[in-house]
Amino acid sequence: MSATSLWPAPEPTAAPPVRSASAPVVLDRRDGPFGEVVLRERGEHFEIIANGCFLMDTSDGRSERLLIDAALAALPAGRTGPSVLIGGLGVGFSLVRAAEEARWGRITVVEREQAIVDWHRDGPLDRISGPALADPRAGILHTDLVAHLRTTTERYDALCLDIDNGPDWTVTEGNESLYSPAGLAHCHDRLTPGGVLAVWSAQPSPAFEQALRNAGFSGVRTEEVAVARGVPDVVHLALRAG
């Protein structure tokens, strides 16, 4: 027997726990006036959950960027410094895209969930939207979008709305009113002549296209963003007559 074998064998060292990239970690949970909102981290991405339903994450963002790009492209040629209202701060992709484009003038974001505003201003989502929020053109209004459109006297060259999952599937009570005839009438009134309404949706909606025409919009069309599985995300576009 060797001398070394007389000593007790060392205790095995426990391996550190491994965090699964597929297991979400809750960073914050808030009960607000419209229900529960949760910010989760899954691997290197963030997710926002509302009342138990997935709303959005930071894994892609193409359709949120298209919301801004398509609205700008649809504006009349030669319009300088157009103003844009972004309905819904979300994970910040639309705001960031607008701030990246020097042609936009005033950039206003309307967000009714204080938790989401806090996550961007002082929380984990600052790493996404921090530079955009520091842009002097940008500002956040902490209010309900439907109420703002109904009561404000401001007019915008573009309304870029990313509220809930779109016109055909809302998970938060009251959001469906935005896509109603009265809600679309308020959108129409808040646009300058020749202004653009762009609406994000988790799926195409021929019925919503017809609702836009019924509300007096022209040039109604839909742009799609293909996804790996299922129906594509879309942006519905419509113009207020000049």
Helices and strands as residue ranges (DSSP letters): G 3-6, E 25-32, E 35-42, E 45-50, E 53-57, H 62-74, E 84-87, H 93-100, E 107-110, H 114-121, H 126-133, E 138-141, H 145-151, E 156-161, G 175-179, H 181-189, E 191-201, H 206-214, E 218-225, E 233-239
